[in-house]
Amino acid sequence: QVHLEESGGGLVQAGGSLSLSCAASGLTFSSSTVGWFRQAPGKERDFVAAISGTGGRTYYADSVKGRFTISRDNAKTTVYLQMNSLKPEDTAVYYCAARSGLWSSSRNVYDFWGQGTQVTVSS
């Protein structure tokens, strides 16, 4: 079955950096769009970034554009999210998700989800 596992979360001071990883198994990885979403306490799960199966196209929420970079290594079936210049408002549980279709910012169209990793940015 499909399994996605996030890692790399933690506590960092504002202005710092973290790198998240999403290791996938059980799916045709190079054909899968992978997205990162985040959910802060009491809020909805919001789109952060997505990357096409080949890695040739990337998409970002306006709130993270210029600070976060999504990338993938299909040989390792892993997607990364490099987060720089972190702000307290970036604090959330970060989830990766996969789908076989084109990218979307809607969480409702992603078929598979990881369990999430906590990112906390202190001021």
C-alpha positions in Angstrom: 0.0 0.0 0.0 1.0 3.6 -0.3 3.0 5.1 2.5 4.2 8.7 2.9 6.4 9.6 5.9 7.5 13.1 6.8 10.6 13.9 8.8 12.7 16.9 9.6 10.4 19.0 11.7 11.4 20.7 14.9 11.8 23.9 16.8 13.7 26.8 15.2 14.0 30.5 15.9 12.5 33.1 13.6 14.8 33.7 10.7 16.1 30.2 10.8 15.8 27.2 8.4 14.5 23.7 8.4 14.4 21.0 5.7 11.5 18.6 5.6 11.6 15.3 3.8 8.7 13.1 2.5 9.7 9.5 1.8 7.2 7.6 -0.4 6.6 4.0 -1.2 3.9 1.9 -2.9 3.1 4.3 -5.7 4.4 5.2 -9.1 6.5 8.0 -7.7 7.8 9.6 -10.9 4.2 10.0 -12.1 2.9 11.5 -8.9 2.4 15.1 -8.0 3.5 15.7 -4.5 2.3 18.6 -2.4 3.1 20.0 1.0 0.3 21.3 3.2 0.2 22.7 6.7 -2.3 23.0 9.5 -2.0 25.4 12.4 -4.1 24.8 15.6 -7.7 25.7 15.0 -7.2 26.4 11.3 -7.7 24.6 8.0 -5.1 22.6 6.2 -3.6 25.0 3.7 -1.5 24.5 0.6 2.2 25.3 0.8 3.9 23.9 -2.3 3.6 21.2 -4.9 5.9 19.6 -7.5 5.2 17.7 -10.7 6.2 14.1 -11.2 9.3 15.0 -13.2 10.2 17.9 -10.9 10.0 20.3 -13.8 7.2 22.4 -12.4 6.8 23.8 -8.9 4.0 25.8 -7.3 4.0 27.8 -4.1 1.5 29.6 -1.9 2.1 33.3 -1.9 2.9 33.2 1.8 6.0 31.1 1.2 7.1 32.2 -2.2 10.8 33.2 -2.2 11.4 31.5 1.2 10.5 27.9 0.6 11.8 25.5 -2.1 10.3 22.2 -3.0 12.3 19.6 -4.8 12.4 15.8 -5.4 14.7 12.9 -6.0 12.8 10.3 -7.9 15.6 7.8 -7.5 15.1 8.0 -3.7 11.3 8.5 -4.0 11.6 11.5 -1.7 10.3 15.1 -1.9 12.0 17.9 0.1 10.8 21.2 1.4 13.6 23.6 2.2 12.2 26.4 4.5 14.3 29.5 5.0 13.6 32.8 6.7 11.0 31.1 8.9 8.4 33.2 10.7 6.3 32.4 13.8 3.3 32.2 11.5 4.9 29.2 9.7 4.3 27.2 12.9 2.1 24.2 12.0 2.0 20.5 11.3 3.3 20.0 7.8 1.9 17.2 5.7 3.0 15.8 2.4 0.4 14.4 0.0 0.4 12.6 -3.3 -1.8 12.3 -6.3 -1.5 10.8 -9.8 -3.0 13.8 -11.6 -1.8 17.3 -12.2 -0.9 19.7 -9.4 -3.6 21.3 -7.3 -3.7 23.6 -4.3 -6.9 21.8 -3.1 -6.3 19.3 -0.4 -9.4 17.5 -1.4 -7.9 16.0 -4.6 -4.9 14.4 -3.0 -5.3 10.7 -2.5 -2.5 9.8 -0.1 -1.3 11.6 3.0 1.5 11.3 5.5 1.0 11.6 9.3 2.6 15.1 9.5 5.6 16.6 11.2 5.5 19.5 13.6 7.3 22.7 12.8 7.5 25.4 15.5 9.1 28.8 14.9 9.8 30.8 18.0 9.9 34.6 18.0 
